[in-house]
Structures are given as structure tokens and as C-alpha cells.
Amino acid sequence: MTSKLQLLMPAVLEHAGTWQGTYRHIDNQGETLDCHQSLVECVFPVEGPVVYTQRNQFSWDDGRVFKVAFDGIIQNNKIYWDTETFKGYGWVASPSIFLLELERKDDPGAWFYESIVMGPDKKHRARTWHWFKNGECFKRTLCDERLIS
């Protein structure tokens, strides 16, 4: 059975699986604000309105762990999310680049624009977030990930 997502943006299905990586949040001077490890699982259901499920586990050196999961649906030919902390959409810009535009509900007035670039081996990807508030970029997030399953 062919899913809605497979018909609309088949390149995004290459992100299926569990990705292990490191997230680094930096300020405009390049100083590290936060650094933590991640496990990100991407699942693409074939049936039903949910076309994308992501489960995240973030862990810090001090022992803190944060887990979250969220689902995406198709809306206006894009993947659309509306969660407790953010809302927005994503689309395929090229076979190797997936773009997202997300409004942070937990930080009024903050937005981030994310690019996820898939490496040629399909086992490594790089993610870059540009955070804006009041029209100005105030930080960036850099994430390097590798597919582990």
C-alpha cells in the first residue's frame, strides 16, 4: 500500500529509523548555550491521518533526560504539526533537504527555521535551526546524527 506521504514527498521517507546525535545550541557569538545527546526515532505510518511520528529522547551529562513524541498530518501538501510546544510545517526542498518552519508555543514570539540535510550515504544527516524572535536571529542549533537502526 502506498502512503499519502510516499506519493507527496517520497524523499522524506529516507529519514525512517532511529538517529543518534548531538545537539548544540549556540548564541550569535558562537558560544555554547547547551549541548546534549539525542535519540530521534522517525516513523511513517501507511494508514490513517498521521503520516509522521517522531519520538525524541534527549540526555545531558548531569543525568537529566527528556522524552517527547509528536505526530504530523498532511495539510496544504506539507507535513503539519501542532503540539504542546510548537506548531508549523515541513516540506521537501530537494531530494536531500527537508525544511521546517515552526512557531514555538512555549516561547511566545519565537520561531525557528530548520534544515535537515541527508548525507549521500543516507546514514548521516545534519540539522541546523535558526531561531528568531522580534525579527532577529538570537541563536542557532546544530545537530549531527547517524542512523543506528
DSSP file (Angstrom, degrees, kcal/mol; ACC not computed):
  #  RESIDUE AA STRUCTURE BP1 BP2  ACC     N-H-->O    O-->H-N    N-H-->O    O-->H-N    TCO  KAPPA ALPHA  PHI   PSI    X-CA   Y-CA   Z-CA
    1    1 A M              0   0    0      0, 0.0     2,-0.4     0, 0.0    46,-0.0   0.000 360.0 360.0 360.0 135.3    0.0    0.0    0.0
    2    2 A T        -     0   0    0      4,-0.0     2,-0.1     3,-0.0    44,-0.0  -0.768 360.0-139.0 -91.8 130.8    1.3    3.5   -0.9
    3    3 A S     >  -     0   0    0     -2,-0.4     4,-1.6     1,-0.1     5,-0.1  -0.422  21.3-113.2 -85.2 163.5    1.0    6.1    1.8
    4    4 A K  H  > S+     0   0    0     42,-0.3     4,-2.2     1,-0.2     5,-0.2   0.893 119.4  51.1 -58.6 -41.1    0.0    9.8    1.2
    5    5 A L  H  > S+     0   0    0      1,-0.2     4,-3.0     2,-0.2    -1,-0.2   0.877 104.4  55.6 -67.9 -38.2    3.5   10.8    2.2
    6    6 A Q  H  4 S+     0   0    0      1,-0.2    -1,-0.2     2,-0.2    -2,-0.2   0.871 112.5  43.6 -62.4 -36.4    5.1    8.4   -0.3
    7    7 A L  H  < S+     0   0    0     -4,-1.6    -2,-0.2     2,-0.2    -1,-0.2   0.883 121.4  38.8 -73.7 -39.4    3.1   10.0   -3.1
    8    8 A L  H  < S-     0   0    0     -4,-2.2    -2,-0.2     1,-0.2    -3,-0.2   0.913 138.2  -0.9 -82.4 -46.2    3.6   13.6   -2.0
    9    9 A M    ><  +     0   0    0     -4,-3.0     3,-1.5    -5,-0.2     4,-0.4  -0.543  62.1 172.7-148.7  75.3    7.3   13.6   -0.8
   10   10 A P  G >  S+     0   0    0      0, 0.0     3,-1.3     0, 0.0     4,-0.3   0.773  73.8  69.6 -59.4 -28.2    9.0   10.2   -1.1
   11   11 A A  G >  S+     0   0    0      1,-0.3     3,-1.4     2,-0.2     4,-0.1   0.801  88.7  64.3 -62.1 -28.1   12.4   11.6   -0.2
   12   12 A V  G X  S+     0   0    0     -3,-1.5     3,-1.9     1,-0.3    -1,-0.3   0.769  87.0  71.2 -68.3 -22.9   11.3   12.3    3.4
   13   13 A L  G X  S+     0   0    0     -3,-1.3     3,-1.7    -4,-0.4    -1,-0.3   0.708  80.1  75.1 -66.2 -18.3   10.8    8.5    3.9
   14   14 A E  G <  S+     0   0    0     -3,-1.4    -1,-0.3    -4,-0.3    -2,-0.2   0.627  84.0  67.9 -67.0 -11.4   14.6    8.2    3.9
   15   15 A H  G <  S+     0   0    0     -3,-1.9    27,-0.3    -4,-0.1    -1,-0.3   0.414  73.0 124.9 -87.4   1.4   14.6    9.6    7.4
   16   16 A A    <   +     0   0    0     -3,-1.7     2,-0.2    25,-0.1    27,-0.2  -0.325  50.9  41.7 -62.2 141.6   12.9    6.5    8.8
   17   17 A G  E    S-A   42   0A   0     25,-2.3    25,-2.9   132,-0.1     2,-0.5  -0.712  96.3 -47.2 121.4-170.0   14.6    4.8   11.7
   18   18 A T  E     -A   41   0A   0     23,-0.2   130,-3.1    -2,-0.2   131,-1.2  -0.913  48.0-163.3-109.6 127.0   16.5    5.8   14.8
   19   19 A W  E     -AB  40 147A   0     21,-3.1    21,-2.8    -2,-0.5     2,-0.4  -0.906   2.9-158.4-112.4 133.1   19.1    8.6   14.7
   20   20 A Q  E     +AB  39 146A   0    126,-2.8   126,-2.4    -2,-0.4     2,-0.3  -0.917  32.4 130.3-110.6 136.5   21.7    9.2   17.4
   21   21 A G  E     -AB  38 145A   0     17,-2.2    17,-2.5    -2,-0.4     2,-0.4  -0.911  50.2 -96.7-163.0-171.0   23.3   12.6   17.6
   22   22 A T  E     -AB  37 144A   0    122,-1.5   122,-1.3    -2,-0.3     2,-0.5  -0.997  24.3-153.8-128.9 128.1   24.4   15.6   19.5
   23   23 A Y  E     -AB  36 143A   0     13,-3.1    13,-2.1    -2,-0.4     2,-0.5  -0.882  11.1-173.0-100.6 131.6   22.5   18.9   19.7
   24   24 A R  E     -AB  35 142A   0    118,-2.6   118,-2.8    -2,-0.5     2,-0.5  -0.985   7.5-161.3-125.8 120.0   24.5   22.1   20.3
   25   25 A H  E     -AB  34 141A   0      9,-2.8     8,-3.5    -2,-0.5     9,-1.4  -0.883  17.9-177.4 -98.1 127.7   22.7   25.4   20.9
   26   26 A I  E     -AB  32 140A   0    114,-3.0   114,-2.5    -2,-0.5     6,-0.2  -0.927  19.8-130.5-127.3 150.8   24.9   28.4   20.3
   27   27 A D  E >   - B   0 139A   0      4,-2.4     3,-2.0    -2,-0.3   112,-0.2  -0.253  44.5 -86.5 -87.2-177.1   24.4   32.1   20.6
   28   28 A N  T 3  S+     0   0    0    110,-0.5   111,-0.1     1,-0.3    -1,-0.1   0.641 128.5  55.7 -68.9 -13.4   25.2   34.8   18.0
   29   29 A Q  T 3  S-     0   0    0      2,-0.1    -1,-0.3     0, 0.0     3,-0.1   0.393 120.4-107.3 -95.6   2.0   28.8   35.0   19.2
   30   30 A G  S <  S+     0   0    0     -3,-2.0     2,-0.3     1,-0.3    -2,-0.1   0.536  71.4 144.8  85.5   7.1   29.3   31.2   18.8
   31   31 A E        -     0   0    0      1,-0.1    -4,-2.4     2,-0.0     2,-0.4  -0.595  55.7-110.8 -80.5 139.8   29.3   30.5   22.5
   32   32 A T  E     +A   26   0A   0     -2,-0.3    -6,-0.3    -6,-0.2     3,-0.1  -0.558  34.0 176.5 -73.2 124.5   27.7   27.2   23.5
   33   33 A L  E    S-     0   0A   0     -8,-3.5     2,-0.3     1,-0.4    -7,-0.2   0.761  70.8  -8.7 -92.6 -34.0   24.4   27.7   25.4
   34   34 A D  E     -A   25   0A   0     -9,-1.4    -9,-2.8     2,-0.0    -1,-0.4  -0.973  55.5-168.7-163.1 148.1   23.6   23.9   25.7
   35   35 A C  E     +A   24   0A   0     -2,-0.3    26,-0.3   -11,-0.2     2,-0.3  -0.975  20.5 154.8-144.2 130.3   24.8   20.6   24.5
   36   36 A H  E     -A   23   0A   0    -13,-2.1   -13,-3.1    -2,-0.3    24,-0.2  -0.983  38.2-107.4-153.0 162.5   23.1   17.3   24.8
   37   37 A Q  E     -AC  22  59A   0     22,-2.7    22,-2.2    -2,-0.3     2,-0.3  -0.556  34.8-159.9 -90.3 155.1   22.8   13.8   23.3
   38   38 A S  E     -AC  21  58A   0    -17,-2.5   -17,-2.2    20,-0.2     2,-0.4  -0.980  23.8-166.3-139.4 149.5   19.7   12.7   21.3
   39   39 A L  E     -AC  20  57A   0     18,-2.0    18,-2.2    -2,-0.3     2,-0.5  -0.984  21.3-175.7-125.6 120.3   17.9    9.6   20.1
   40   40 A V  E     -AC  19  56A   0    -21,-2.8   -21,-3.1    -2,-0.4     2,-0.5  -0.972   7.2-164.6-123.6 117.9   15.3   10.6   17.4
   41   41 A E  E     -AC  18  55A   0     14,-3.0    14,-2.2    -2,-0.5     2,-0.5  -0.902   3.2-164.6-105.0 126.0   13.0    7.9   16.0
   42   42 A C  E     +AC  17  54A   0    -25,-2.9   -25,-2.3    -2,-0.5     2,-0.4  -0.949   9.6 179.4-112.9 123.5   11.1    8.7   12.8
   43   43 A V  E     - C   0  53A   0     10,-2.9    10,-2.9    -2,-0.5    -2,-0.0  -0.963  15.7-158.1-125.9 140.0    8.2    6.5   11.8
   44   44 A F        -     0   0    0     -2,-0.4     8,-0.2     8,-0.2     7,-0.1  -0.822  14.6-150.1-122.5  90.6    5.9    6.9    8.8
   45   45 A P        -     0   0    0      0, 0.0     3,-0.0     0, 0.0    -2,-0.0  -0.266   2.7-151.8 -59.1 144.2    2.5    5.2    9.2
   46   46 A V  S    S+     0   0    0    -43,-0.1   -42,-0.3   -42,-0.1     2,-0.3   0.799  75.0  44.6 -87.7 -32.1    1.0    3.9    6.0
   47   47 A E  S    S+     0   0    0    -44,-0.1     3,-0.2   -43,-0.0   -44,-0.1  -0.815  92.8  28.3-117.2 155.0   -2.7    4.2    7.0
   48   48 A G  S    S-     0   0    0     -2,-0.3     0, 0.0     1,-0.2     0, 0.0  -0.183  96.6 -63.6  91.7 175.8   -4.7    6.9    8.8
   49   49 A P  S    S+     0   0    0      0, 0.0    25,-0.6     0, 0.0     2,-0.5   0.782 108.6  86.3 -73.0 -27.2   -4.4   10.6    9.1
   50   50 A V  E     + D   0  73A   0     -3,-0.2    23,-0.2     1,-0.2     3,-0.1  -0.637  45.9 168.7 -77.8 123.4   -1.0   10.6   10.8
   51   51 A V  E     +     0   0A   0     21,-2.5     2,-0.3    -2,-0.5    22,-0.2   0.525  64.9  36.2-109.2 -11.2    1.8   10.4    8.3
   52   52 A Y  E     - D   0  72A   0     20,-1.5    20,-3.0    -8,-0.2     2,-0.4  -0.983  57.0-177.8-148.2 129.5    4.8   11.1   10.5
   53   53 A T  E     -CD  43  71A   0    -10,-2.9   -10,-2.9    -2,-0.3     2,-0.4  -0.998   7.7-171.1-126.6 131.8    5.5   10.2   14.1
   54   54 A Q  E     -CD  42  70A   0     16,-2.8    16,-2.3    -2,-0.4     2,-0.5  -0.986   5.5-169.5-125.5 133.5    8.7   11.3   15.9
   55   55 A R  E     -CD  41  69A   0    -14,-2.2   -14,-3.0    -2,-0.4     2,-0.4  -0.985  12.1-168.8-120.6 123.4    9.9   10.1   19.3
   56   56 A N  E     -CD  40  68A   0     12,-3.5    12,-2.1    -2,-0.5     2,-0.4  -0.886  13.9-175.2-114.8 141.8   12.8   12.1   20.9
   57   57 A Q  E     -CD  39  67A   0    -18,-2.2   -18,-2.0    -2,-0.4     2,-0.4  -0.966  10.4-172.7-132.0 120.2   14.9   11.3   23.9
   58   58 A F  E     -CD  38  66A   0      8,-3.1     8,-2.5    -2,-0.4     2,-0.4  -0.899   3.1-173.8-111.1 139.8   17.4   13.9   25.0
   59   59 A S  E     -CD  37  65A   0    -22,-2.2   -22,-2.7    -2,-0.4     2,-0.3  -0.995   8.0-155.5-138.6 143.9   20.0   13.3   27.7
   60   60 A W    >   -     0   0    0      4,-2.2     3,-1.9    -2,-0.4   -24,-0.1  -0.749  32.6-111.3-113.4 158.8   22.5   15.6   29.4
   61   61 A D  T 3  S+     0   0    0    -26,-0.3   -25,-0.1     1,-0.3    -1,-0.1   0.749 114.5  64.2 -60.5 -25.0   25.8   14.8   31.2
   62   62 A D  T 3  S-     0   0    0      1,-0.1    -1,-0.3     2,-0.1    -3,-0.0   0.397 123.1-100.3 -83.4   5.4   24.2   15.8   34.5
   63   63 A G  S <  S+     0   0    0     -3,-1.9    -2,-0.1     1,-0.3    -1,-0.1   0.290  75.0 141.7  98.5 -10.2   21.8   12.9   34.3
   64   64 A R        -     0   0    0     -5,-0.0    -4,-2.2     2,-0.0     2,-0.4  -0.375  28.0-171.0 -65.3 143.8   18.7   14.8   33.0
   65   65 A V  E     -D   59   0A   0     -6,-0.2     2,-0.4    -2,-0.0    -6,-0.2  -0.999   7.0-171.6-136.4 137.0   16.5   13.0   30.5
   66   66 A F  E     -D   58   0A   0     -8,-2.5    -8,-3.1    -2,-0.4     2,-0.4  -0.997   4.0-171.2-131.1 129.7   13.6   14.5   28.5
   67   67 A K  E     +D   57   0A   0     -2,-0.4     2,-0.3   -10,-0.2   -10,-0.2  -0.946  10.8 163.5-121.0 142.0   11.3   12.4   26.3
   68   68 A V  E     -D   56   0A   0    -12,-2.1   -12,-3.5    -2,-0.4     2,-0.3  -0.988  13.9-166.9-152.8 150.2    8.7   13.7   23.9
   69   69 A A  E     +D   55   0A   0     -2,-0.3     2,-0.3   -14,-0.2   -14,-0.2  -0.985  10.9 173.4-137.2 148.7    6.6   12.3   21.0
   70   70 A F  E     -D   54   0A   0    -16,-2.3   -16,-2.8    -2,-0.3     2,-0.3  -0.992  18.5-137.4-154.9 157.5    4.5   14.0   18.3
   71   71 A D  E     -D   53   0A   0     -2,-0.3    11,-0.5   -18,-0.2     2,-0.3  -0.832  10.0-152.6-117.5 151.8    2.6   13.3   15.2
   72   72 A G  E     -D   52   0A   0    -20,-3.0   -21,-2.5    -2,-0.3   -20,-1.5  -0.941   7.5-167.0-123.9 149.1    2.3   15.1   11.8
   73   73 A I  E     -DE  50  80A   0      7,-2.2     7,-3.5    -2,-0.3     2,-0.5  -0.793  32.4 -96.1-123.9 167.4   -0.5   15.1    9.3
   74   74 A I  E     + E   0  79A   0    -25,-0.6     2,-0.3    -2,-0.3     5,-0.2  -0.758  48.1 161.1 -86.7 130.3   -0.8   16.3    5.7
   75   75 A Q  E >   - E   0  78A   0      3,-2.5     3,-1.2    -2,-0.5    -2,-0.0  -0.935  69.9  -8.0-149.6 125.5   -2.2   19.8    5.3
   76   76 A N  T 3  S-     0   0    0     -2,-0.3     3,-0.1     1,-0.2    -2,-0.0   0.878 127.4 -59.0  53.8  41.3   -1.8   22.0    2.2
   77   77 A N  T 3  S+     0   0    0      1,-0.2     2,-0.3    14,-0.0    -1,-0.2   0.728 121.0  95.6  61.6  26.0    0.7   19.4    0.7
   78   78 A K  E <  S-E   75   0A   0     -3,-1.2    -3,-2.5    13,-0.1     2,-0.6  -0.904  85.3-100.3-133.3 163.2    3.1   19.8    3.7
   79   79 A I  E     -EF  74  90A   0     11,-2.3    11,-2.2    -2,-0.3     2,-0.4  -0.791  44.9-160.5 -83.7 126.7    3.6   17.9    6.9
   80   80 A Y  E     -EF  73  89A   0     -7,-3.5    -7,-2.2    -2,-0.6     2,-0.4  -0.917  10.5-170.7-117.0 135.0    1.8   19.9    9.6
   81   81 A W  E     + F   0  88A   0      7,-3.0     7,-2.4    -2,-0.4     2,-0.3  -0.947  12.3 176.1-121.7 144.1    2.4   19.7   13.4
   82   82 A D  E     + F   0  87A   0    -11,-0.5     5,-0.2    -2,-0.4     2,-0.2  -0.760  25.6 154.5-144.7  96.0    0.5   21.2   16.2
   83   83 A T        -     0   0    0      3,-3.3   -13,-0.1    -2,-0.3    22,-0.1  -0.444  59.7 -89.5-113.8-175.8    1.9   20.1   19.6
   84   84 A E  S    S+     0   0    0      1,-0.2     3,-0.1    -2,-0.2    -1,-0.0   0.828 125.2  29.6 -64.7 -32.5    2.0   21.5   23.1
   85   85 A T  S    S+     0   0    0      1,-0.2    20,-2.4    20,-0.1    21,-1.4   0.667 126.1  10.8-107.1 -19.4    5.3   23.3   22.4
   86   86 A F  E     - G   0 104A   0     18,-0.3    -3,-3.3    19,-0.2     2,-0.3  -0.986  48.8-163.4-153.9 162.8    5.3   24.2   18.7
   87   87 A K  E     +FG  82 103A   0     16,-2.0    16,-3.4    -2,-0.3     2,-0.3  -0.987  38.4  90.9-145.7 151.3    3.2   24.3   15.5
   88   88 A G  E     -FG  81 102A   0     -7,-2.4    -7,-3.0    -2,-0.3     2,-0.3  -0.990  53.9 -88.3 157.5-159.7    4.2   24.6   11.9
   89   89 A Y  E     -FG  80 101A   0     12,-1.9    12,-2.7    -2,-0.3     2,-0.3  -0.927  15.8-150.0-147.4 163.8    5.0   22.6    8.8
   90   90 A G  E     +FG  79 100A   0    -11,-2.2   -11,-2.3    -2,-0.3     2,-0.3  -0.962  13.8 176.7-137.1 154.6    7.7   20.9    6.8
   91   91 A W  E     - G   0  99A   0      8,-2.3     8,-2.9    -2,-0.3     2,-0.6  -0.972  36.6 -98.9-152.2 161.2    8.3   20.2    3.1
   92   92 A V  E     - G   0  98A   0     -2,-0.3     6,-0.2     6,-0.2   -81,-0.0  -0.765  29.4-180.0 -87.6 122.5   10.9   18.7    0.8
   93   93 A A  E    S-     0   0A   0      4,-2.3     5,-0.2    -2,-0.6    -1,-0.2   0.762  72.7 -15.2 -91.0 -30.5   13.1   21.4   -0.8
   94   94 A S  E >  S- G   0  97A   0      3,-1.6     3,-1.0     0, 0.0    -1,-0.3  -0.934  85.0 -82.5-158.9 172.2   15.2   18.9   -2.8
   95   95 A P  T 3  S+     0   0    0      0, 0.0     3,-0.0     0, 0.0   -86,-0.0   0.753 131.3  33.5 -57.3 -21.7   15.9   15.1   -2.7
   96   96 A S  T 3  S+     0   0    0      1,-0.1    22,-2.8    21,-0.1     2,-0.5   0.461 109.7  71.9-110.9  -3.1   18.4   15.7    0.1
   97   97 A I  E <   -GH  94 117A   0     -3,-1.0    -4,-2.3    20,-0.2    -3,-1.6  -0.961  49.9-175.4-126.8 125.6   16.9   18.7    2.0
   98   98 A F  E     -GH  92 116A   0     18,-2.4    18,-2.7    -2,-0.5     2,-0.3  -0.972  15.7-159.8-113.9 127.5   13.8   18.8    4.2
   99   99 A L  E     -GH  91 115A   0     -8,-2.9    -8,-2.3    -2,-0.5     2,-0.3  -0.838   7.1-170.2-112.0 146.5   12.8   22.2    5.5
  100  100 A L  E     -GH  90 114A   0     14,-2.4    14,-2.1    -2,-0.3     2,-0.4  -0.984  12.5-164.5-133.9 145.8   10.7   23.2    8.5
  101  101 A E  E     +GH  89 113A   0    -12,-2.7   -12,-1.9    -2,-0.3     2,-0.4  -0.967  24.3 176.2-128.7 113.8    9.1   26.4    9.7
  102  102 A L  E     -GH  88 112A   0     10,-2.7    10,-2.7    -2,-0.4     2,-0.5  -0.966  24.9-148.2-131.3 132.8    7.9   26.2   13.3
  103  103 A E  E     -GH  87 111A   0    -16,-3.4   -16,-2.0    -2,-0.4     2,-0.7  -0.831  23.9-130.5 -94.6 131.7    6.4   28.6   15.8
  104  104 A R  E >   -G   86   0A   0      6,-2.8     3,-0.5    -2,-0.5     6,-0.5  -0.743  20.3-174.6 -85.6 115.8    7.3   28.0   19.5
  105  105 A K  T 3  S+     0   0    0    -20,-2.4   -19,-0.2    -2,-0.7    -1,-0.2   0.769  85.7  56.4 -76.7 -26.5    4.2   28.0   21.6
  106  106 A D  T 3  S+     0   0    0    -21,-1.4    -1,-0.2     1,-0.3   -20,-0.1   0.465 112.3  42.4 -85.8  -1.1    6.3   27.7   24.8
  107  107 A D  S X  S-     0   0    0     -3,-0.5     3,-2.5   -22,-0.3    -3,-0.3  -0.679  93.5-136.6-142.2  82.5    8.3   30.8   23.9
  108  108 A P  T 3  S+     0   0    0      0, 0.0    -3,-0.1     0, 0.0     3,-0.1  -0.078  86.5  15.2 -49.4 130.8    5.8   33.5   22.6
  109  109 A G  T 3  S+     0   0    0      1,-0.3    25,-0.6    -5,-0.2     2,-0.4   0.320  97.9 121.7  88.7  -7.1    7.1   35.3   19.6
  110  110 A A  E <   + I   0 133A   0     -3,-2.5    -6,-2.8    -6,-0.5     2,-0.3  -0.721  33.3 172.8 -94.4 139.8    9.9   32.7   18.9
  111  111 A W  E     -HI 103 132A   0     21,-2.5    21,-3.0    -2,-0.4     2,-0.4  -0.933  12.5-159.1-131.5 155.3   10.2   30.9   15.6
  112  112 A F  E     -HI 102 131A   0    -10,-2.7   -10,-2.7    -2,-0.3     2,-0.5  -0.998   7.5-153.3-138.8 150.0   12.8   28.6   14.2
  113  113 A Y  E     -HI 101 130A   0     17,-2.0    17,-2.1    -2,-0.4     2,-0.4  -0.971  21.0-165.3-115.8 123.1   13.6   27.5   10.7
  114  114 A E  E     -HI 100 129A   0    -14,-2.1   -14,-2.4    -2,-0.5     2,-0.4  -0.889  12.7-165.8-116.8 139.1   15.2   24.1   10.4
  115  115 A S  E     -HI  99 128A   0     13,-2.3    13,-2.2    -2,-0.4     2,-0.6  -0.988   4.3-164.6-118.1 134.0   17.0   22.4    7.5
  116  116 A I  E     -HI  98 127A   0    -18,-2.7   -18,-2.4    -2,-0.4     2,-0.6  -0.972   8.4-165.7-117.0 116.1   17.7   18.7    7.6
  117  117 A V  E     -HI  97 126A   0      9,-3.1     9,-2.3    -2,-0.6     2,-0.4  -0.907   9.8-145.5-109.5 119.0   20.3   17.7    5.1
  118  118 A M  E     - I   0 125A   0    -22,-2.8     7,-0.2    -2,-0.6  -103,-0.0  -0.675  19.3-126.1 -83.3 130.6   20.6   14.0    4.3
  119  119 A G    >   -     0   0    0      5,-3.3     3,-2.0    -2,-0.4     5,-0.1  -0.314  26.2-106.3 -70.6 159.5   24.2   12.8    3.6
  120  120 A P  T 3  S+     0   0    0      0, 0.0    -1,-0.1     0, 0.0    -2,-0.0   0.767 120.3  56.8 -60.0 -26.1   24.9   10.9    0.4
  121  121 A D  T 3  S-     0   0    0      3,-0.1    -2,-0.0     1,-0.0    -3,-0.0   0.543 101.8-133.7 -82.7  -5.5   25.2    7.6    2.3
  122  122 A K  S <  S+     0   0    0     -3,-2.0     3,-0.1     2,-0.3    -1,-0.0   0.630  90.0  87.8  62.7  15.1   21.7    8.0    3.8
  123  123 A K  S    S+     0   0    0      1,-0.2    24,-2.7    23,-0.1     2,-0.4   0.373  82.8  50.7-120.1  -1.5   23.2    7.1    7.2
  124  124 A H  E     + J   0 146A   0     22,-0.2    -5,-3.3    -5,-0.1     2,-0.3  -0.995  60.5 175.7-136.6 142.1   24.2   10.6    8.3
  125  125 A R  E     -IJ 118 145A   0     20,-2.1    20,-2.7    -2,-0.4     2,-0.4  -0.988  17.5-146.6-144.7 155.7   22.3   13.8    8.4
  126  126 A A  E     -IJ 117 144A   0     -9,-2.3    -9,-3.1    -2,-0.3     2,-0.4  -0.976  12.1-163.2-124.1 135.6   23.0   17.4    9.6
  127  127 A R  E     -IJ 116 143A   0     16,-3.1    16,-2.4    -2,-0.4     2,-0.4  -0.957   5.1-174.1-121.6 137.0   20.3   19.6   11.1
  128  128 A T  E     -IJ 115 142A   0    -13,-2.2   -13,-2.3    -2,-0.4     2,-0.4  -0.994   3.4-167.5-132.2 126.9   20.5   23.4   11.5
  129  129 A W  E     -IJ 114 141A   0     12,-2.7    12,-1.9    -2,-0.4     2,-0.5  -0.930   6.7-159.7-112.6 137.4   18.0   25.5   13.3
  130  130 A H  E     -IJ 113 140A   0    -17,-2.1   -17,-2.0    -2,-0.4     2,-0.4  -0.973  15.1-153.2-115.0 115.3   17.9   29.3   13.1
  131  131 A W  E     -IJ 112 139A   0      8,-2.6     7,-2.2    -2,-0.5     8,-0.9  -0.754  13.4-173.5 -94.6 130.0   15.9   30.8   16.0
  132  132 A F  E     +IJ 111 137A   0    -21,-3.0   -21,-2.5    -2,-0.4     2,-0.3  -0.938  11.8 171.0-124.2 146.3   14.2   34.2   15.6
  133  133 A K  E >  S+IJ 110 136A   0      3,-2.3     3,-1.8    -2,-0.4   -23,-0.2  -0.950  75.6   1.4-151.1 134.7   12.3   36.5   18.0
  134  134 A N  T 3  S-     0   0    0    -25,-0.6     3,-0.1    -2,-0.3   -24,-0.1   0.852 132.3 -57.9  54.2  36.0   11.2   40.1   17.3
  135  135 A G  T 3  S+     0   0    0      1,-0.2     2,-0.4     0, 0.0    -1,-0.3   0.405 117.1 104.1  81.6  -2.5   12.5   39.7   13.8
  136  136 A E  E <  S- J   0 133A   0     -3,-1.8    -3,-2.3     2,-0.0     2,-0.4  -0.905  73.0-119.7-119.2 141.7   16.1   38.9   14.9
  137  137 A C  E     + J   0 132A   0     -2,-0.4    -5,-0.3    -5,-0.2     3,-0.1  -0.626  33.8 171.7 -72.7 127.3   18.1   35.7   15.0
  138  138 A F  E     -     0   0A   0     -7,-2.2  -110,-0.5    -2,-0.4     2,-0.3   0.574  58.1  -4.2-117.8 -13.6   19.1   35.0   18.6
  139  139 A K  E     -BJ  27 131A   0     -8,-0.9    -8,-2.6  -112,-0.2    -1,-0.3  -0.981  55.5-140.1-165.8 169.6   20.6   31.5   18.5
  140  140 A R  E     -BJ  26 130A   0   -114,-2.5  -114,-3.0    -2,-0.3     2,-0.5  -0.964   8.6-145.5-134.9 152.7   21.2   28.5   16.3
  141  141 A T  E     -BJ  25 129A   0    -12,-1.9   -12,-2.7    -2,-0.3     2,-0.4  -0.982  12.9-167.2-119.2 131.8   21.0   24.8   16.9
  142  142 A L  E     +BJ  24 128A   0   -118,-2.8  -118,-2.6    -2,-0.5     2,-0.4  -0.964   8.6 179.0-118.1 133.5   23.5   22.4   15.2
  143  143 A C  E     -BJ  23 127A   0    -16,-2.4   -16,-3.1    -2,-0.4     2,-0.5  -0.983  13.7-168.9-141.3 126.5   22.9   18.7   15.2
  144  144 A D  E     +BJ  22 126A   0   -122,-1.3  -122,-1.5    -2,-0.4     2,-0.3  -0.961  20.5 178.9-111.5 129.8   24.9   15.9   13.7
  145  145 A E  E     -BJ  21 125A   0    -20,-2.7   -20,-2.1    -2,-0.5     2,-0.4  -0.928  18.5-160.3-132.6 154.5   23.2   12.5   13.6
  146  146 A R  E     -BJ  20 124A   0   -126,-2.4  -126,-2.8    -2,-0.3     2,-0.4  -0.990  30.6-111.6-131.6 144.7   23.9    9.0   12.4
  147  147 A L  E     +B   19   0A   0    -24,-2.7  -128,-0.2    -2,-0.4  -130,-0.0  -0.594  35.4 171.3 -74.9 124.9   21.3    6.2   11.7
  148  148 A I              0   0    0   -130,-3.1  -129,-0.2    -2,-0.4    -1,-0.2   0.603 360.0 360.0-111.8 -17.2   21.7    3.4   14.2
  149  149 A S              0   0    0   -131,-1.2  -130,-0.1  -133,-0.1    -2,-0.1   0.308 360.0 360.0-165.3 360.0   18.6    1.3   13.4
